[in-house]
Amino acid sequence: MLHSYLDELNEPQKEAVLQKEGPMIIIAGAGSGKTRVLTYRIAHLMKEGVDPFNILALTFTNKAAREMKNRIAGVVGPSEAKNLWMGTFHSVFARILRSEGEKLGYPSNFTIYDTQDSVRLISSIIKEMQLEKDKYKPKQVLGRISQFKNSLITVRAYYQNPEIIEADKVSGRPQIGTIYKEYVDRCFKAGAMDFDDLLLRTNELLTRFPEVLAKYQDRFRYILVDEYQDTNHSQY
């Protein structure tokens, strides 16, 4: 039975699964078994004695994470598999922020706003500012703010970037920066983060607090990313 999972792999797949140390990128087409390789590579690392606490696996959907965890449990057993840090960028970062977010001034039980919550808040800010509804459509404004956050452009960075300010003026929405600032302030006061904040604030946490960065660098010795080509700047 030992190593029987390796028998399910072809030679290139096996090569990827068996490489233990050093960076690696797998380029393969749809349906060629990338997820299987990722799954068995994690299982193999654990078989080789790597502590599951030292492995971080990032997927693009929670469903993919659950399926992979079940497959890994089939190889190494459920008690070992449950110690893996595995999930989407958002779910893993939310977990980190729940334990470290107080350093950034957030309560550990911060609320996570979904798109509807964010649109509602932006709508009320636009209304209070008495801006033209046809120019400042809440969903479009949120989309713009989302672009900023995923490019790690904070409110301060926005105001230090004349090109972006000019682009918003040209698009007929010179108040985007003001809305952005107000939105961020209100989320913070409410002890809330939106989905993009989960990425942005984790970046901020690891940049501003070297001791927190060192802690997670020490913990996560093996980092595996599914669908790596789809990462945005903040995730990267």
N, C-alpha and C positions, 0 to 999 in steps of 0.2 A: 504493500500500500504506500510505502514511503515515496514521496516525490511523484506520486501518480498524476498529480495535476500537471506536471511538466510534459507528460505524454500527450496532453491535449494541444500542445503548441507546435507550430512549425519551427524551422531553424532560426529565421530572423526574430520571431517572437521569443523564442527560448533565449536567444542572445541578450535581448533587452531585459528579460526577467532575471537572468543570472548576473547581470552587471550590478555589483553591490555599491561600489564607491564612485564618486565623481559625477559631473553633470552629464545629462543625456537628453536628447530631444528625439521624439519618434514622429516621423512624417509618414502618414499612411492615409489611404482613401477610406471612404465610407464603407462600413461592413467588413473591414479587413481585420477586425479584432483588437482595436486599440484599447477598449475598455477591459477586455479579457486580460490583455498584457499588463495593464495598470493594476488590475485586481490581483493577478497572480504574482506580480512583482512585490506588492505589499505583503501578501501571504508568505512569499519566499524570504523576504527580509525578516519577518517574524520567526520563520522556521530556522533562520540563520542566527537567531538569538538577539535581534534588535527589539528593544522594548517598544511596545505599541505606543507608549506615551511620547516616544521620540519621533513618531511618524505623523506628518500632516498631509492629508489628501484633500485637495480642493476640486469640487465638481461644479457643473453649471446648473444642475437641478437637484433638489432634495431626493427625488425619486431615484436618480442615478446613484446617489450616495447610499441610499437604503439597499438597493440591489447589490451594489459592490460589497457592502458590509455583510450582507447575507452570504454572498459567495465566499468571502474571506472566512467567515465563521465556519463554513463547510470544510475549510482546509485546516484551520488552526484551532477551531473550537470557539463557541460563543463568548466564553468568559474573557478570553484574550482579545477577541475582536471588539468587544464593547469599550475597551480602553483607547481605541484609535480616535484621533481627532480627524473626523471626516465629515464633510458637508460642503455646502456652497460657500463662496467667499462671504456672503452676507451672514449666514448662520454661524460660521466659525468666528468671524470678527465680532458679531454680537456677543458671543460667549466671552471673548477676550475683554470687550468693553464692559460687560457686566461685572467683571472682577477688577478692572483697572480704570474704569471711566471716571471714578471720583477724582483722579488726578487732573482731569480736564474740567471738573466742576459739575459732572452729571451724577445723579443718584444711581445706585446699582440697579434699581428697578425702573430705569428710564423707559418711557413709552416709545414704541416704534410706530411712526406714522406710515400708513399706506398711502397710495396715490390719491385716494379720495380725501383723506385728511389734509394732505398737502394742498390739493386744489382748493378745498374749502377755505383754508387759511389764506392762501394767496388771493382768492376772490374777495375776502373781507378787507385785505390790505389795499387792493386796487380800488375797492368801493370807498374806503376811508380817504384815500388819496384823491378821490374824485377824478380818476383817469378815464380816458375814452375806452369804453368796453370793446369796441371793434378793433382797436389797436393793441390793447393789452388783454388778450384772451388768456384766462388763467392757466389752461393746459399748455399753451405755447410758452408762457412765462416760466412755468415749472420745468418745461423741457430745456429752456435756456439755462436755468439755474442748475439743472441736472448736468448739462454739458460742462459748466464751470467746475462743479464738484468732482466730476469724473476726470477732469484735467488738472485736479488739485489747485484750482484757482479759488482761493478764499475771498471773502469780501475785501480784505486789505489788499490782496494781490490784484483784485479787479480794479480797484481805484489807483493802483500803481501802473496800470497797463492802458496807455492812451489809445492803442489800436482797438482794443475791445470796446472801450467807451465810445469811440468813434463809430465802430460797427453798429452799436445799438442806436446811436443817434441817426445814422444813415437809414437804418431799418424803421425809423419813426417811433422808436421806443427809448427815448433818452432817460427814462426813469427806472430802467431795469436794475441799475445798481442800487437805487434807494429801496426798491421792493426786495431785492436780494438781502440787503442789510436788515431790513425790518423782519423779513421771514426768518432769517437765522437767529436774530435776537429773541423773537417770540418762541421759536422752538426751544431755545436754550432755557428761557424763563419757565417754560412749561415742563422742563425736564424731558424733552422729546428729541428723537432723532428720526430723520427719514431714511429710506433705503440707501441713498447715496452717502449720507453721513456715516453709515456703518463702515464704509470704505475710507472716506475722508478723515474721520476722527481716529481710525486705527493708524493711518499714515501719520497723523499729527502726534498721536501718542508715542509711536516708535521713533519719531524724529526729535520730539522735545524731551523725552525721558530715556536717556541712554541705558539706564539700569533696567528699564522694562524691556528695551530692545535686546539687551544682553541675556535677560532671563528667557525670552522666547527663542533667541538664537541657540541658546544652550539646550533648550527643550526639543526644538524641532531640528533633528539632525538629517532627516530625510523628508524632502518636500516634493510632493507629486501633484501636478496640475493637469486635469483632464481638459480637453478642448482649449489648450494653451493659446492657440491662434486667435481666440475670441476675447482675450483679456483686454480691457480698456487701460488707459494710462495709470489710473489709480490702482487697479488690481495688480498691474505689472509692477 
